[in-house]
Amino acid sequence: MLKRFFGLAVTLSAAALLGACSDMSRYEQQVEDLEPVYCYKSIGSVQCYKQPKHSDSRRLVNFYGPAPRTYDKPDTPDYAAPKAPKMIDYWVKDPEPVPQAAPPRDTGVKAEAASATPLTTLTATENEDVPFMDGLMRSIFGKPELANKPLAAAPAPAPASAPLAVDLVVKPLASASPPLQPAPAAQPLIPVQTGTL
């Protein structure tokens, strides 16, 4: 009977030892016969494939079918060793831009200088080029005038040889109206400085 007990103990220990050496978990034993599906995490969701992706083994979420480790891993690709580019002994530079003055533009406005007076007036030529919308507005509303147009030339002063006759006699008004009052004294002029602050 002792022999039988030892034989049974050796058989059970061998079975336990073989079960412990087996690397299949209980989950793997239950899903081994199902259709193979291997799901991995991705940026937006979970993506599933019919064969395991060994490059994404750390992102494995769940699987059905044989365990991914039972598949043969593909060989690692042979990447070319990085090499520095060839040395060159020249360099290319675009020529420096040379500043040039802008050509004068014909604006259609000419200045007329009066010989007797220092004032100048600007007059537009009749055949000036006007954009379409400006021409349309001019045909409807007329030609616009500048609010700050130049002053007209002052009239020439009278010659000094001909004195002007001025009547300085004050005539009294009708008796019903009160007599005229003398004008108040003039306020002194305060000089005002112009310029920017």
C-alpha positions as MATLAB code, in Angstrom:
seq = 'MLKRFFGLAVTLSAAALLGACSDMSRYEQQVEDLEPVYCYKSIGSVQCYKQPKHSDSRRLVNFYGPAPRTYDKPDTPDYAAPKAPKMIDYWVKDPEPVPQAAPPRDTGVKAEAASATPLTTLTATENEDVPFMDGLMRSIFGKPELANKPLAAAPAPAPASAPLAVDLVVKPLASASPPLQPAPAAQPLIPVQTGTL';
ca = [
       0.000    0.000    0.000;
       2.889    2.264    0.669;
       4.181    1.655   -2.840;
       0.829    2.598   -4.250;
       0.766    5.799   -2.233;
       4.263    6.753   -3.374;
       3.364    5.979   -7.010;
       0.264    8.144   -6.784;
       2.250   10.964   -5.163;
       4.948   10.823   -7.869;
       2.300   10.899  -10.612;
       0.497   13.870   -9.057;
       3.727   15.775   -8.500;
       4.799   15.155  -12.107;
       1.424   16.426  -13.346;
       1.685   19.479  -11.086;
       5.225   20.069  -12.247;
       4.194   19.870  -15.906;
       1.229   22.201  -15.225;
       3.515   24.690  -13.513;
       5.970   24.600  -16.403;
       3.212   25.274  -18.928;
       3.159   29.002  -19.778;
      -0.522   29.065  -20.798;
      -2.791   30.929  -18.425;
      -6.369   29.881  -17.763;
      -7.597   32.728  -20.043;
      -5.355   31.554  -22.865;
      -6.625   27.995  -22.495;
     -10.239   29.159  -22.842;
      -9.758   31.495  -25.859;
      -7.231   29.385  -27.762;
      -9.855   27.789  -30.035;
     -11.732   31.036  -30.895;
     -11.274   33.102  -34.056;
      -8.005   35.056  -33.671;
      -8.440   38.795  -32.929;
      -5.700   40.975  -31.424;
      -6.606   44.486  -30.219;
      -4.130   47.287  -29.515;
      -4.426   50.814  -28.105;
      -4.105   53.678  -30.556;
      -4.346   57.451  -30.253;
      -8.095   57.700  -30.820;
      -9.470   54.237  -30.072;
      -8.635   50.529  -30.034;
      -7.632   48.859  -33.314;
      -7.998   45.111  -33.861;
      -6.142   42.825  -36.295;
      -6.333   39.166  -37.315;
      -2.658   38.607  -36.578;
      -0.585   39.994  -33.727;
       1.612   43.055  -34.307;
       4.840   42.342  -32.490;
       6.005   45.947  -32.854;
       3.010   47.042  -30.731;
       3.174   44.260  -28.138;
       3.306   46.785  -25.265;
      -0.016   48.286  -26.400;
      -1.924   44.985  -26.428;
      -5.390   45.353  -24.867;
      -6.935   41.898  -25.344;
      -6.870   38.953  -27.724;
      -8.800   35.848  -28.749;
      -7.181   32.803  -30.312;
      -3.608   31.609  -29.792;
      -1.439   33.797  -27.580;
       0.627   36.376  -29.489;
       3.858   34.892  -28.167;
       3.152   31.621  -29.985;
       3.650   33.380  -33.346;
       7.138   33.725  -34.764;
       8.515   37.247  -34.394;
       9.664   38.849  -37.648;
      13.330   39.592  -38.067;
      14.389   43.103  -37.168;
      14.973   45.137  -40.323;
      18.518   46.048  -41.227;
      18.672   49.799  -41.127;
      21.537   51.524  -42.841;
      23.981   53.105  -40.465;
      23.635   56.896  -40.421;
      26.375   58.702  -42.303;
      27.289   62.352  -42.414;
      26.913   64.086  -45.778;
      29.973   64.817  -47.891;
      31.941   67.899  -46.980;
      31.751   70.807  -49.419;
      34.292   73.573  -49.796;
      32.019   76.234  -51.290;
      28.893   78.127  -50.431;
      26.357   80.089  -52.441;
      25.042   83.485  -51.496;
      22.573   85.643  -53.362;
      23.878   89.064  -54.378;
      23.113   91.868  -51.967;
      20.246   94.113  -53.104;
      21.295   97.559  -54.231;
      18.922  100.313  -53.150;
      17.667  102.402  -56.050;
      15.618  105.557  -56.050;
      12.043  105.193  -57.220;
      11.419  106.688  -60.662;
       9.402  109.913  -60.639;
       5.702  109.418  -61.196;
       3.550  111.661  -63.369;
       0.616  112.518  -61.102;
      -1.073  114.785  -63.626;
      -0.783  117.815  -61.326;
       1.581  120.639  -62.206;
       2.625  123.583  -60.121;
       2.327  127.043  -61.536;
       4.483  129.645  -59.878;
       3.297  133.236  -60.046;
       6.151  135.560  -60.919;
       4.866  138.551  -58.924;
       3.627  136.754  -55.788;
       5.269  133.994  -53.778;
       1.967  132.046  -53.601;
       1.673  129.040  -55.889;
      -1.531  127.404  -57.001;
      -1.954  123.785  -58.094;
      -4.221  123.128  -61.020;
      -5.215  119.730  -62.355;
      -4.877  119.098  -66.040;
      -8.049  118.482  -67.976;
      -6.872  115.164  -69.433;
      -5.928  113.472  -66.163;
      -6.407  109.725  -65.791;
      -9.191  109.025  -63.305;
     -10.272  105.573  -62.074;
     -13.639  104.363  -63.286;
     -15.473  104.825  -59.981;
     -14.063  108.360  -59.539;
     -15.128  109.245  -63.079;
     -18.608  107.901  -62.386;
     -18.866  109.877  -59.141;
     -17.642  113.046  -60.920;
     -20.221  112.609  -63.661;
     -23.001  112.330  -61.055;
     -21.928  114.857  -58.407;
     -19.493  117.065  -60.306;
     -15.782  117.555  -59.790;
     -14.893  117.748  -56.096;
     -13.214  120.822  -54.675;
     -10.598  120.667  -51.989;
     -11.599  122.000  -48.580;
      -8.071  123.275  -48.021;
      -7.450  124.553  -51.534;
      -4.709  127.220  -51.925;
      -5.647  130.825  -51.417;
      -6.093  133.017  -54.432;
      -3.431  135.594  -55.050;
      -4.024  138.791  -53.088;
      -4.947  141.861  -55.172;
      -2.109  144.207  -55.900;
      -1.964  147.165  -53.488;
      -2.858  150.637  -54.783;
       0.088  152.809  -55.716;
       1.243  155.175  -52.972;
       0.891  158.242  -55.198;
      -2.931  158.125  -55.144;
      -4.122  158.634  -51.547;
      -7.473  157.212  -50.558;
     -10.200  159.650  -49.472;
     -11.806  158.489  -46.241;
     -14.672  160.342  -44.559;
     -13.940  160.260  -40.816;
     -16.748  162.565  -39.788;
     -19.273  160.863  -37.509;
     -22.796  161.985  -38.264;
     -25.342  161.903  -35.439;
     -28.285  159.577  -35.869;
     -31.894  160.432  -35.351;
     -32.799  161.924  -31.994;
     -34.763  158.845  -30.933;
     -31.700  156.603  -30.846;
     -29.076  156.926  -28.102;
     -25.737  158.450  -29.008;
     -22.959  156.115  -30.115;
     -20.609  154.731  -27.461;
     -16.863  154.688  -28.007;
     -15.368  151.292  -28.731;
     -13.800  149.425  -25.775;
     -10.070  149.307  -25.459;
      -8.463  146.573  -27.532;
      -7.269  143.479  -25.696;
      -3.522  142.922  -25.791;
      -2.432  140.192  -28.202;
      -1.053  137.083  -26.517;
       1.637  135.329  -28.565;
       0.774  131.717  -29.206;
       3.550  129.247  -29.812;
       2.829  126.696  -32.491;
       4.487  123.397  -33.052;
       4.396  119.899  -31.701;
       4.396  119.047  -28.030;
];
